[in-house]
Amino acid sequence: MCCFSGAVKDVGSTKIFARFLDAVNQCVIYEMTMSADEDVAMILPIPVVQPADEKAVKFHDLSRYPGFFDDLEKAFPIPRSFGGDGPVAAGRLEVQKVGAFDASFVPTIADFKRLDARFRLDDAVWKSLPQYEKFGFAVFKLRKGEKQKVHPMAFQFPSATPNRIFFPTVHIHDGQVHETEEFDHTLYAQAWNNAVIKGTDWEESPKIVGRNVNHNLTGDLVWGAGHVYKKNIRGSAKNEDILAVARKLG
């Protein structure tokens, strides 16, 4: 997804990796390019187990691995085939330094009141998105600039949707929620415990990712001995989050 607290001129080349680390905890690694005239926050709704506090999400610093997605793509040596498609706690929220940006976890929509006003969405936006009523939110504060490519942003959280890998892909770029949006996304999924990803629109890598990806630099967020699945979304598509369903073999 790309939900921004303010106006952005351009967002593209979005890449998202997601997998379950165990039976409960899911990780997300996110990268994009962005142009904005002012500092903004990127807000990622996530289906975190509730009740949650601001320690429920663990952020990972991937600033030493800016080429992560380049290495991940090497697991697919054939040319790409494009197409197809609670109560408010007192005090300020904790802000963590994660590589080149600041990050916070907002446990509930009500807790946005504890965040700097510049990095919030209008209450009317959340009222138009009732599916996020019980979600938490990972917030990354990004600096203004032209065609910025920030290093991958990574975090993990206890998921309320076990066996369904959640990709935050809803777009809010102008303070409005539109039924369809323009997508420029490549999604990568890995299952847990030798499961596979269901669906003909997911392409499985012919080789394990550990041959190209340094999983140690990701803090073992990537399973080096496993395959990875890829899905491209280009052009106009329904403005919604995406779930990848995992199925165990045998």
C-alpha positions in Angstrom: 0.0 0.0 0.0 0.9 3.6 -0.2 -1.1 5.6 2.4 0.5 9.0 2.9 -0.3 11.7 5.4 0.2 14.4 2.8 0.3 14.9 -0.9 2.9 13.1 -3.0 3.7 13.8 -6.6 4.8 10.4 -7.6 5.1 6.8 -6.2 6.3 3.8 -8.2 8.4 0.7 -8.4 6.8 -0.6 -5.2 8.2 -4.0 -4.0 6.8 -5.9 -1.0 8.1 -9.1 0.5 6.0 -10.9 3.2 6.1 -14.2 5.0 5.2 -15.9 8.2 8.2 -16.4 10.5 6.3 -18.9 12.6 2.7 -19.8 13.2 1.8 -16.3 14.4 4.4 -13.7 13.4 4.4 -12.2 9.9 7.1 -9.9 8.5 6.9 -7.2 5.8 9.8 -5.7 3.8 8.8 -2.7 1.7 10.5 -0.5 -0.9 9.4 2.1 -3.4 10.4 5.4 -5.1 8.7 8.6 -4.1 8.6 12.3 -4.9 7.1 14.8 -2.4 7.5 18.5 -1.8 7.1 18.1 2.0 8.0 15.6 4.6 5.3 12.9 4.8 4.5 9.7 6.7 3.8 6.4 5.0 1.1 4.6 6.9 0.8 0.8 6.6 -2.3 -0.8 8.2 -1.6 -4.3 9.5 -3.8 -6.9 11.0 -2.1 -7.1 14.3 -3.5 -9.2 17.2 -5.5 -7.0 19.5 -5.3 -5.7 22.1 -1.8 -4.4 21.1 0.6 -1.9 22.7 3.3 0.1 20.9 5.8 -2.7 21.5 3.8 -5.2 19.5 5.7 -4.4 16.3 9.4 -5.0 15.9 11.2 -2.9 13.3 14.3 -4.2 11.5 17.1 -2.0 10.1 17.9 -3.0 6.5 20.0 0.0 5.7 23.0 -2.3 5.2 21.1 -4.2 2.5 19.8 -1.6 0.0 20.1 -4.2 -2.8 17.8 -6.8 -1.1 15.0 -6.7 -3.8 17.6 -6.9 -6.6 19.0 -10.0 -5.1 15.5 -11.4 -4.4 14.6 -11.0 -8.1 17.6 -13.1 -9.1 15.6 -16.2 -7.9 13.5 -15.7 -11.1 16.0 -16.0 -14.0 13.3 -16.1 -16.7 12.0 -12.8 -18.1 9.1 -11.2 -16.2 5.6 -11.7 -17.5 3.7 -8.6 -16.8 -0.1 -8.6 -16.6 -2.9 -10.2 -14.8 -3.7 -9.1 -12.3 -9.5 0.8 21.9 -8.6 3.3 24.7 -6.1 5.9 24.0 -2.9 5.6 26.1 -1.4 8.8 27.6 1.7 10.4 26.2 3.5 10.5 22.9 4.1 7.4 20.8 7.6 6.0 20.8 9.7 7.0 17.7 12.5 4.6 16.7 15.4 5.4 14.4 15.4 2.7 11.7 18.2 3.3 9.2 17.5 6.4 7.2 14.0 7.1 8.7 12.0 7.3 11.9 9.3 4.7 12.6 6.5 4.3 15.0 3.8 1.7 15.6 0.3 3.1 16.2 -1.7 0.4 18.0 -5.2 1.7 17.0 -6.8 4.4 14.9 -7.5 6.3 18.2 -3.8 6.3 19.0 -3.0 8.6 16.0 -3.8 11.4 18.3 -0.5 10.7 20.0 1.4 11.2 16.7 2.6 14.5 15.3 -0.4 16.0 13.4 1.7 16.3 10.2 1.9 12.5 10.0 -1.7 11.6 10.5 -4.6 11.0 8.0 -7.9 12.9 8.4 -10.5 11.1 10.6 -12.8 11.1 7.6 -10.4 8.8 5.7 -10.5 6.2 8.5 -14.3 6.4 8.6 -14.4 5.4 4.9 -12.2 2.4 5.7 -14.1 0.4 8.3 -12.0 -2.7 7.6 -9.2 -1.1 9.6 -11.2 -0.6 12.7 -9.2 -3.4 14.5 -5.9 -2.9 12.8 -2.6 -1.4 14.0 -0.4 0.8 11.8 3.3 0.9 11.0 4.3 4.5 10.3 7.5 5.6 8.5 8.4 9.3 8.4 10.0 10.1 5.0 11.8 13.2 3.9 10.8 15.4 0.9 12.7 15.0 -2.3 12.5 13.9 -6.0 12.5 10.3 -7.1 13.8 9.0 -3.7 14.5 5.3 -3.4 14.7 4.6 0.3 16.4 1.5 1.6 14.0 -1.4 2.4 11.7 -0.8 5.4 11.1 -3.9 7.5 9.1 -5.0 10.5 7.3 -8.0 12.0 4.0 -8.3 13.9 1.8 -10.9 15.5 -0.8 -11.5 12.8 -4.6 -11.8 13.3 -4.9 -13.6 9.9 -2.9 -16.9 10.3 -2.1 -18.8 7.1 -3.0 -15.7 5.1 0.0 -13.5 4.2 -1.1 -9.8 4.3 0.2 -7.3 1.8 -0.7 -3.6 2.5 -1.6 -2.4 -0.9 -4.4 0.1 -0.4 -3.5 3.5 -2.0 -4.2 6.9 -0.4 -2.0 9.5 -2.2 -4.3 12.6 -2.1 -6.3 12.2 1.1 -9.1 10.4 -0.8 -10.0 6.7 -1.1 -10.7 5.8 -4.7 -12.3 2.5 -5.8 -9.5 1.8 -8.3 -5.9 3.0 -8.5 -2.8 2.7 -10.7 -0.5 -0.1 -9.5 3.2 -0.5 -10.1 3.8 -3.4 -7.7 5.8 -6.6 -7.4 4.8 -8.8 -4.5 7.0 -11.6 -3.1 5.7 -14.2 -0.7 7.2 -17.0 1.3 5.2 -19.5 3.3 6.2 -21.1 6.6 6.8 -24.7 7.4 7.1 -26.0 3.8 3.8 -24.6 2.7 3.1 -23.3 -0.8 1.2 -20.3 -2.0 -2.1 -21.0 -3.6 -3.3 -19.3 -6.8 -2.2 -19.5 -10.5 -1.3 -15.8 -10.5 1.7 -16.5 -8.2 4.9 -17.6 -9.9 7.2 -19.9 -8.0 11.0 -19.4 -8.2 12.8 -22.3 -9.8 15.5 -22.2 -7.1 15.9 -21.3 -3.4 16.4 -17.7 -2.5 19.5 -18.4 -0.4 21.6 -18.7 -3.5 21.3 -15.0 -4.1 19.8 -13.4 -0.9 21.9 -12.8 2.2 19.3 -13.8 4.7 21.7 -12.9 7.6 21.5 -9.3 6.5 17.7 -9.4 6.8 17.9 -10.8 10.3 16.5 -14.1 9.0 13.3 -12.5 7.8 13.9 -14.4 4.6 14.0 -18.2 4.6 17.2 -18.9 2.6 16.4 -22.6 2.0 12.9 -21.9 0.6 11.5 -20.9 -2.7 9.7 -17.5 -3.1 6.5 -16.7 -5.0 6.0 -13.6 -7.1 3.0 -11.6 -8.4 3.1 -8.5 -10.6 0.3 -5.9 -10.5 0.5 -3.2 -13.2 -2.0 -0.6 -14.3 -5.5 0.1 -13.0 -6.7 -2.4 -10.3 -9.1 -2.5 -7.4 -7.9 -0.5 -4.5 -7.6 -3.1 -1.8 -5.1 -5.0 0.3 -4.0 -8.4 -1.0 -3.9 -11.7 0.9 -1.8 -14.7 -0.2 -3.1 -18.0 1.1 -0.6 -20.6 2.2 -1.3 -24.4 1.9 0.8 -27.2 3.4 1.9 -30.0 1.1 0.7 -33.5 1.8 
